[in-house]
């Protein structure tokens, strides 16, 4: 993984991870500590794609739960 901040948290196993931005607008990734390193690597890559597309700053974007997708 690169230098982007990340943290492992015990999340429900239905949540693999997510990204958000801190008060300075810097991206931050939360990964599920209950999952394997391989699963977290895939989640990390997935979250990096969201960051690269700027979806963290789009309040209308929701990936799941019937949300609006770009």
N, C-alpha and C positions, 0 to 999 in steps of 0.2 A: 504494500500500500504506500501511497506517497506521503508527503508532509502535511496533507490536509488533516485538521484535527478530527479525531474520532474517539468514541467512547463505547465500551461494552456495558450493556445494562441487561438485567434480567427482565425480559419482556415476555408477554404471552407468546407461545410458540407460533401462533397465527400471525404475529408481526415479526417480519424478518429484520426490519430496520427502517430508518427514515432520515431525511436531511432537513436542516433548517438553517437560518442564518442568525448569527449573534448580533448584538447591539451595534457592532461596527459594520455589519453587512457581510461578514466573512462566513463562508459555508462551514457547516459542522455536521458530522454524520454520527448517528447512533446505530450500533449493531447489536443484535440479540446475543447475549452471552450464553444462552441455552442452546445455541446452534453450533454446528461444526465450523472449523476454520474454512473449509471449502464453501459451505453455505454462506458464511460471512463474506468471503471473497467475491462471490457472485452478487451478493447484496451491495457490497462496496462499489463494484463496477456499475451496477444498476443505478445507484444513487449518484455516482459521478456523471452519468448521462443526464439525469435531471438537472444537476448543477450546470453542466455545459450548455444545456438548452435554456437556462434562465428560468426554469419553472418555479423555483423557490420564491421568486418575486412576483409571480402571477397569482393573485388572490383568487381568481376564478378557476384555477387548475386544481382538480382533485383526481387522483389516480383511481380510486376505488369508491365503493358505496354510492354508485349512481351519480357521481360528480361530473362536472363539466370537464371535458378533455379538449385540448387545443386542436 
